[in-house]
Amino acid sequence: MSMLKSALFASALALPLAGTAALADTPDDVLVIAQNIDDIVAIDPAQAYEFTSGELVTNLYDRLVQYDAENPTILAPGIATEWEADAEAKTITFTLRDDAVFNSGNPVTAEDVLFSLSRVIKLNLTPAFILAQLGWTPENVDDMVTADGNVVTVKYEGDFSPAFVLNVLAARPASIVDKALVMENEVDGDMGNAWLNANSAGSGPFALTAYTPGQMVRMAANEDYFKGAPEMSQVIIRHVAEAATQQLLLEQGDIDMARNLTPDQIASLSSDEIKVETFPQAAVHFLSFNQKTESLTDPAVWEAARYLVDYSGMTDTIIKGQMEVHQAFWPKGFPGSYDETPFTYDPEKAKQILADAGIETPIEVTLDVINSAPFTDMAQSLQASFADAGIEFEILPGTGAQVITKYRERTHQAMLLYWGPDFMDPHSNAKAFAYNSDNSDDNYQATTTWRNAWAVPDEINEETMAALSESDPEARLEMYRDLQAKVQESSPIVIMFQASYEVAMGADVSGYVNGATSDYVFYRLVEKE
């Protein structure tokens, strides 16, 4: 792009939104995105915990191992080219590549790796718990992560599979930062935290060149990226909160991609110059029954419920494009998923199940739901379909905070909610849906099982912990598939859907990758034809 064109384009981005000031086309080598980015609190990898900040970290930084744009379902080399695990000694050794360079021009070294991982633990900000699972503390982390030349040795405490440890090290807070640059900008012992919340210090495919909170993010391509320079010289994300404005900008050609259109707006797009791509997301949506409610404790109620959800009715109408049928706790598209969907809407079968178990109807149940679309619409669908078998829901709408507070306090009866993993290892969800060894009220656990007061059978508890420590990768995944099949068959938690995400973009845009979570949004392979 010429200097003149670049200057004109930068000036146009600074203009207020107005139809009369529309730019006819975006530059061929610049990807311009309209997105609501007001969720960003921090962009330092040691602190970033929001959806949008996760996307930025992924495109600005590398990790020892990482899920990458070519195939975000496969754990691939990052800063490390190879690794070797010793499950008995609870160590993994990583050999670092010699061609990785930070955007500053500094080479990526073992010292940077040690600094980055220990920095997360010592700062102890929001996402630090992910790495702390490995038994790391501010006092021991420098002994747990060591280096000899270009070989980094990671030690961990706990009966974990090496595969679990690798997935932890592929998570957002394990991003590698440029120690020299970060410490040049340290203020009052903050290890560069304030500076990194306005700048980047990574080796990723892009570098942050401008960030104005609540307005704009600009990233420039790293021409020396070890996997090849991105096709786009810049990625510019404009904060546009209103979905209607995003649609207008896309239809006028002022942007290449609209990230927050509603299903109705998606359906109304008719231009041949615009296409819509759908991406499965990690969140699973479920209906759960609190086992503190006597009328909901019979497994026959759980079984009947699985035949009283109008799965296709909802996915064809009120949640079309937003969710797809999925009936297991680990999302489709990631290793270890169980993708069988044996249940369909069959009220006659549900009534027979209840009758055979001698359960008297009607059963009156309160159903807590977040008071916003599509959740209230989903609750009304459940109310209608469950009534066909004599289970009568009284819908109790509330704010997200109100609903989740009741859930955490175990004071609900039935709950319509969703769950997403903190990092992409099956144990993250297995612990939530298939483990509860102490169901006592004073043993608070941030899991769906405890919150629904389900005392998980010993067999399932034991299998969950065995899968966590299983050293054979494929055997471990098979154990998680088996766990999902068992929980799918009998549990007071009825998993119904997996979220989907629709992105509208110019027909000339290709190569955009949007994985199951915000940590798997990649711009490196984007092209404009």
C-alpha positions in Angstrom: 0.0 0.0 0.0 1.4 3.4 -1.0 2.3 6.0 1.7 -0.5 8.2 0.3 -3.0 5.5 0.5 -1.9 4.5 3.9 -2.3 8.1 5.1 -5.7 8.5 3.6 -6.8 5.2 5.1 -5.6 6.1 8.6 -7.4 9.4 8.3 -10.6 7.7 7.3 -10.4 5.3 10.3 -10.2 8.3 12.6 -13.5 9.8 11.2 -16.8 9.4 13.1 -19.1 6.8 11.6 -21.3 8.3 9.0 -22.8 7.0 5.8 -21.6 10.1 3.8 -18.0 9.5 5.0 -17.9 5.9 3.9 -14.7 4.5 2.4 -15.5 2.6 -0.8 -13.1 -0.3 -0.3 -10.5 -1.3 2.3 -6.9 -1.7 1.2 -5.9 -5.1 -0.3 -3.4 -5.9 2.4 -5.3 -4.6 5.4 -8.1 -6.5 7.3 -10.6 -4.1 8.9 -12.9 -5.5 11.5 -15.9 -4.0 13.3 -16.3 -5.6 16.7 -17.5 -4.8 20.2 -14.2 -4.7 22.1 -15.4 -2.9 25.3 -14.9 -6.1 27.3 -11.1 -5.6 27.4 -9.7 -5.0 30.8 -6.1 -6.1 30.3 -3.9 -7.3 27.4 -0.9 -8.4 29.4 -0.8 -12.2 28.9 -0.3 -12.5 32.7 -3.6 -10.6 33.3 -5.7 -10.9 30.2 -8.9 -12.9 30.9 -11.6 -11.4 28.7 -12.8 -12.7 25.3 -11.3 -10.0 23.1 -8.1 -9.8 25.0 -7.7 -13.5 24.5 -7.9 -13.0 20.7 -5.2 -10.3 20.9 -2.8 -12.4 23.0 -3.1 -15.3 20.6 -2.1 -13.2 17.6 0.7 -11.3 19.4 2.4 -14.0 21.3 3.7 -17.6 21.1 3.8 -20.3 23.7 6.1 -23.3 24.1 3.4 -25.4 22.4 0.2 -24.1 20.9 -2.9 -24.7 18.9 -2.2 -22.9 15.7 -4.1 -21.5 12.7 -3.4 -24.4 10.4 -5.3 -26.7 12.6 -6.5 -25.4 15.9 -7.5 -28.9 17.1 -3.9 -30.2 17.1 -1.2 -29.3 19.6 1.7 -28.1 17.6 5.2 -26.8 18.1 5.5 -23.1 19.1 8.7 -21.7 20.6 9.6 -25.3 21.3 10.3 -27.6 18.3 10.2 -30.8 20.3 9.5 -32.1 23.8 9.9 -35.2 25.8 7.8 -36.2 28.8 8.8 -38.3 31.8 5.5 -39.0 33.6 7.3 -40.9 36.4 9.6 -38.0 37.1 6.8 -35.5 36.4 8.9 -33.5 34.0 8.7 -32.3 30.4 11.8 -31.1 28.6 11.4 -28.6 25.7 14.0 -27.9 23.0 13.6 -24.4 21.8 13.8 -23.3 18.2 16.6 -21.1 17.1 14.8 -19.0 14.6 12.2 -17.3 16.8 12.6 -13.5 17.1 10.6 -11.0 19.1 9.1 -8.1 17.3 11.7 -5.9 19.0 14.4 -7.8 17.2 15.6 -9.7 20.3 16.0 -13.4 19.9 13.7 -15.6 21.9 15.8 -17.4 24.5 15.3 -19.9 27.4 15.7 -17.0 29.8 12.6 -15.4 28.2 10.7 -18.6 28.8 11.7 -18.9 32.4 10.9 -15.2 33.0 7.5 -15.4 31.3 6.2 -18.4 33.2 7.5 -17.3 36.6 6.2 -13.8 36.0 2.6 -15.1 35.8 2.9 -16.9 39.1 4.7 -14.1 40.9 2.2 -11.4 39.7 -0.7 -13.8 40.6 -3.3 -12.0 38.5 -6.6 -13.5 37.3 -5.4 -16.3 35.0 -2.5 -17.4 37.2 -4.6 -20.2 38.6 -4.2 -22.1 35.3 -0.4 -22.4 35.7 -0.7 -22.8 39.4 -2.5 -26.1 38.9 1.0 -27.5 38.2 2.0 -27.0 41.8 3.8 -23.8 41.1 4.1 -21.1 43.7 6.0 -17.8 43.9 8.4 -19.6 46.2 9.1 -22.6 44.1 8.5 -21.6 40.4 12.1 -20.8 39.8 13.0 -24.3 40.8 10.2 -25.9 38.8 11.1 -24.2 35.5 14.8 -24.3 34.7 17.0 -24.2 31.6 20.2 -25.6 30.3 21.2 -23.9 27.1 18.2 -24.0 24.7 16.5 -26.8 26.7 13.8 -25.8 29.2 12.7 -28.3 31.9 9.3 -28.0 33.4 8.5 -29.9 36.6 5.0 -30.3 38.0 3.4 -31.6 41.2 0.3 -33.7 41.1 -0.9 -36.9 39.5 -1.3 -35.5 36.0 -1.0 -36.9 32.5 1.7 -35.1 30.5 -1.0 -34.3 28.0 -2.8 -32.3 30.7 0.4 -30.4 31.5 1.0 -29.6 27.8 -2.6 -28.2 27.4 -2.0 -26.0 30.5 1.2 -24.8 28.9 -0.7 -24.0 25.7 -3.1 -21.7 27.6 -3.1 -18.0 27.3 -1.0 -17.1 30.4 1.8 -19.3 29.2 2.6 -16.8 26.4 6.3 -15.9 26.1 7.2 -12.3 26.5 10.4 -10.4 25.7 12.1 -10.1 29.1 14.6 -7.4 28.1 11.9 -5.1 26.7 9.4 -5.8 29.4 11.8 -5.1 32.2 12.9 -1.9 30.5 9.4 -0.7 31.2 9.0 -2.0 34.7 7.5 0.6 37.1 7.4 0.1 40.9 8.1 -3.6 40.7 5.1 -4.4 38.4 7.3 -6.5 36.1 6.1 -4.4 33.1 2.4 -5.0 33.8 1.2 -1.5 33.2 3.3 -1.1 30.0 2.1 -4.5 28.6 -1.5 -3.4 29.0 -0.9 -0.8 26.3 1.9 -2.4 24.3 3.0 -5.9 23.2 6.3 -7.7 23.6 5.8 -11.0 21.7 7.2 -13.1 18.9 3.8 -13.8 17.3 2.6 -13.2 13.8 1.6 -9.6 14.7 2.8 -6.8 16.8 0.6 -4.2 18.5 1.1 -0.8 17.0 -1.8 1.1 18.4 -4.4 0.5 21.1 -7.0 2.9 22.3 -9.4 1.3 24.9 -12.9 1.3 23.7 -12.0 2.6 20.2 -9.4 0.7 18.2 -6.7 -1.9 18.0 -4.1 -1.9 15.2 -1.7 -4.8 14.7 1.2 -4.9 12.1 2.5 -8.1 10.5 5.7 -9.6 11.9 7.6 -10.0 8.6 10.2 -12.3 10.4 7.6 -14.7 11.9 9.1 -18.2 11.9 6.1 -19.8 10.3 5.9 -17.2 7.6 4.8 -13.6 7.5 1.0 -13.0 7.4 -0.6 -11.9 4.1 -2.2 -8.9 5.8 0.2 -6.1 6.6 -2.2 -4.8 9.2 -5.2 -5.9 11.1 -7.4 -3.1 12.4 -10.2 -3.7 14.8 -12.7 -0.8 15.2 -14.9 -0.7 18.3 -18.4 -0.7 17.0 -20.9 -1.6 19.7 -24.0 -1.5 17.7 -24.7 -4.5 15.5 -26.8 -2.4 13.1 -23.9 -0.1 12.5 -21.6 -3.1 11.9 -24.0 -4.4 9.2 -24.1 -0.9 7.5 -20.4 -0.6 7.4 -20.0 -4.1 6.0 -22.6 -3.5 3.3 -21.0 -0.2 2.4 -17.6 -1.9 2.0 -16.0 0.2 4.8 -15.0 -3.0 6.7 -14.1 -6.5 5.8 -15.7 -8.3 8.7 -18.5 -7.8 11.2 -18.1 -9.9 14.3 -21.3 -9.2 16.3 -24.3 -9.4 14.0 -27.5 -10.8 15.3 -29.2 -13.9 13.7 -31.8 -11.6 12.2 -29.2 -9.4 10.7 -27.3 -12.4 9.3 -30.5 -13.6 7.7 -31.1 -10.3 6.1 -27.7 -10.1 4.3 -28.3 -10.6 0.6 -25.3 -9.1 -1.2 -23.2 -11.3 -3.3 -20.2 -9.3 -1.9 -20.8 -10.7 1.6 -20.6 -14.2 2.9 -21.3 -15.8 6.4 -19.1 -18.5 8.0 -20.1 -20.5 11.0 -17.7 -21.7 13.7 -18.5 -24.2 16.5 -17.7 -22.8 19.9 -16.6 -24.5 23.1 -19.6 -23.5 25.3 -22.2 -26.2 25.9 -25.7 -25.3 27.0 -27.6 -27.5 29.5 -30.7 -28.0 31.6 -29.9 -29.2 35.1 -32.0 -30.4 38.1 -30.9 -29.6 41.6 -30.8 -32.9 43.6 -31.9 -31.0 46.7 -35.3 -31.0 45.2 -36.9 -34.3 46.1 -39.2 -34.5 43.0 -36.1 -34.3 40.7 -34.0 -37.0 42.2 -35.3 -40.1 40.4 -33.1 -41.0 37.4 -36.3 -41.7 35.4 -37.0 -37.9 35.5 -33.5 -37.3 34.1 -34.0 -39.9 31.4 -37.5 -38.6 30.5 -36.1 -35.0 30.3 -33.7 -36.0 27.6 -36.7 -36.8 25.4 -38.6 -33.6 26.2 -36.2 -31.1 24.7 -37.3 -30.0 21.2 -33.7 -30.0 19.9 -34.4 -29.5 16.2 -37.3 -27.2 16.9 -35.0 -24.8 18.6 -32.0 -25.0 16.3 -34.3 -24.5 13.3 -35.8 -21.3 14.7 -35.0 -19.4 17.9 -31.3 -20.4 18.1 -30.6 -21.0 14.4 -27.0 -20.1 13.7 -26.2 -19.7 17.4 -26.2 -23.3 18.5 -26.2 -26.8 17.2 -27.3 -30.1 18.8 -24.6 -31.6 21.0 -25.3 -33.9 24.0 -21.9 -34.4 25.6 -19.9 -32.3 28.0 -16.7 -31.8 25.8 -17.2 -29.7 22.7 -17.2 -31.2 19.2 -14.1 -30.4 17.2 -11.5 -31.1 20.0 -9.7 -34.3 20.8 -11.7 -36.5 23.1 -15.1 -35.2 22.1 -18.1 -37.6 22.0 -20.3 -36.6 19.2 -23.2 -39.1 19.5 -26.6 -37.4 19.8 -29.0 -40.3 20.7 -31.9 -38.2 22.1 -34.7 -36.6 20.1 -37.9 -35.0 21.1 -40.3 -37.8 21.9 -42.9 -36.9 24.5 -44.7 -40.2 24.3 -41.5 -42.1 25.2 -40.9 -39.6 28.0 -44.4 -40.2 29.4 -43.8 -44.0 29.3 -40.5 -43.7 31.1 -42.2 -41.7 33.9 -45.2 -44.1 34.1 -42.9 -47.2 34.2 -41.1 -45.7 37.1 -44.3 -45.0 39.0 -43.7 -41.2 39.0 -46.9 -39.2 39.4 -47.4 -36.1 37.4 -47.7 -33.2 37.2 -44.3 -32.3 38.6 -44.1 -28.5 39.3 -40.6 -27.1 38.9 -39.2 -23.6 38.9 -36.7 -22.9 36.1 -34.1 -20.1 36.5 -32.9 -18.4 33.3 -30.9 -15.4 32.4 -33.4 -12.7 31.3 -32.1 -12.1 27.8 -32.3 -13.7 24.3 -32.0 -16.4 23.4 -32.2 -17.9 26.9 -35.7 -16.7 27.7 -36.9 -18.0 24.3 -35.2 -21.4 25.0 -36.9 -21.5 28.5 -40.3 -20.9 26.9 -39.6 -23.8 24.4 -38.7 -26.1 27.3 -41.8 -25.0 29.2 -44.0 -26.0 26.3 -42.3 -29.3 25.5 -41.9 -30.5 29.1 -45.6 -29.8 29.7 -46.4 -32.5 27.2 -45.3 -35.1 29.7 -46.6 -33.4 32.8 -43.4 -31.6 34.0 -44.5 -28.0 34.5 -41.9 -25.3 34.5 -42.4 -21.9 36.2 -39.9 -19.6 34.5 -37.9 -17.3 36.9 -36.0 -14.8 34.8 -33.1 -12.9 36.4 -29.9 -11.1 35.6 -26.9 -13.1 35.0 -25.5 -12.3 38.4 -28.8 -13.2 40.1 -29.1 -16.6 38.3 -25.5 -17.6 38.8 -25.6 -16.6 42.5 -28.6 -18.9 43.1 -26.7 -21.6 41.2 -23.6 -21.3 43.3 -25.8 -21.3 46.5 -27.6 -24.5 45.3 -31.0 -22.8 45.9 -32.5 -23.3 42.5 -34.7 -26.2 41.3 -34.0 -26.3 37.6 -31.5 -24.2 35.8 -30.9 -23.3 32.1 -27.3 -22.3 31.7 -24.0 -22.9 29.8 -20.4 -23.8 30.5 -17.1 -23.2 28.8 -13.7 -24.6 29.6 -11.0 -22.5 31.1 -8.4 -24.2 28.9 -8.6 -26.8 26.2 -8.1 -30.0 28.0 -11.0 -32.5 28.5 -10.4 -32.5 32.2 -11.5 -28.9 32.4 -15.1 -30.1 31.6 -14.8 -33.6 33.0 -14.2 -32.2 36.5 -17.3 -30.0 36.1 -19.7 -32.6 34.8 -18.3 -35.9 36.0 -16.7 -35.4 39.4 -18.0 -34.7 42.9 -16.5 -36.8 45.6 -17.7 -34.6 48.5 -21.3 -33.3 48.1 -21.5 -31.5 51.5 -22.8 -28.0 51.6 -19.6 -26.6 53.1 -17.4 -28.0 50.3 -18.0 -25.4 47.7 -16.9 -26.4 44.2 -17.2 -24.4 41.0 -18.6 -27.4 39.1 -22.0 -28.2 37.7 -22.1 -31.4 39.7 -21.7 -29.8 43.1 -23.9 -26.8 42.3 -26.7 -29.3 41.4 -26.0 -31.3 44.5 -25.3 -34.5 42.4 -23.3 -37.0 44.4 -21.5 -38.5 41.4 -21.2 -42.3 41.6 -17.8 -43.6 42.8 -17.1 -45.3 39.6 -17.4 -42.1 37.6 -15.3 -40.1 40.1 -12.6 -42.7 39.9 -12.6 -42.8 36.1 -12.4 -39.0 36.0 -9.3 -38.9 38.1 -7.8 -41.9 36.3 -8.2 -40.1 33.0 -6.4 -37.0 34.4 -3.3 -39.1 35.2 -3.4 -41.5 32.2 0.0 -41.2 30.4 -1.1 -42.8 27.1 -2.6 -39.9 25.0 -5.1 -42.0 23.0 -6.1 -44.2 25.9 -6.7 -41.0 27.9 -9.0 -39.5 25.2 -10.9 -42.8 25.0 -11.5 -42.6 28.8 -13.0 -39.1 28.4 -15.3 -40.4 25.6 -16.5 -43.2 27.9 -17.1 -40.7 30.7 -19.2 -38.5 28.4 -21.2 -41.5 27.3 -22.0 -42.4 30.9 -22.9 -38.9 31.9 -25.0 -38.5 28.7 -27.0 -41.6 29.6 -27.7 -40.8 33.3 -27.1 -37.5 35.0 -29.3 -34.7 36.3 -27.5 -32.5 33.9 -29.1 -32.6 30.4 -26.6 -31.3 27.8 -28.5 -30.0 24.8 -26.4 -27.7 22.5 -23.0 -26.4 21.6 -22.7 -22.8 20.8 -22.0 -21.7 17.2 -20.7 -18.3 16.1 -21.5 -16.7 12.8 -19.2 -14.1 11.2 -20.1 -12.0 8.2 -17.3 -10.9 6.0 -16.5 -9.8 2.5 -16.7 -12.5 -0.1 -13.1 -11.8 -1.0 -11.9 -12.7 2.5 -10.5 -16.2 3.1 -8.3 -18.0 5.7 -10.0 -16.6 8.8 -9.9 -19.1 11.6 -12.2 -18.9 14.6 -11.7 -21.9 16.9 -13.8 -23.0 19.8 -12.8 -20.2 22.2 -11.5 -16.7 21.9 -7.9 -18.1 22.4 -8.3 -19.7 18.9 -9.0 -16.7 16.7 -6.3 -16.4 14.1 -5.6 -13.7 11.5 -2.3 -15.0 10.2 -3.7 -17.0 7.2 -6.2 -14.4 6.1 -6.1 -13.4 2.4 -8.2 -11.0 0.3 -8.7 -12.1 -3.3 
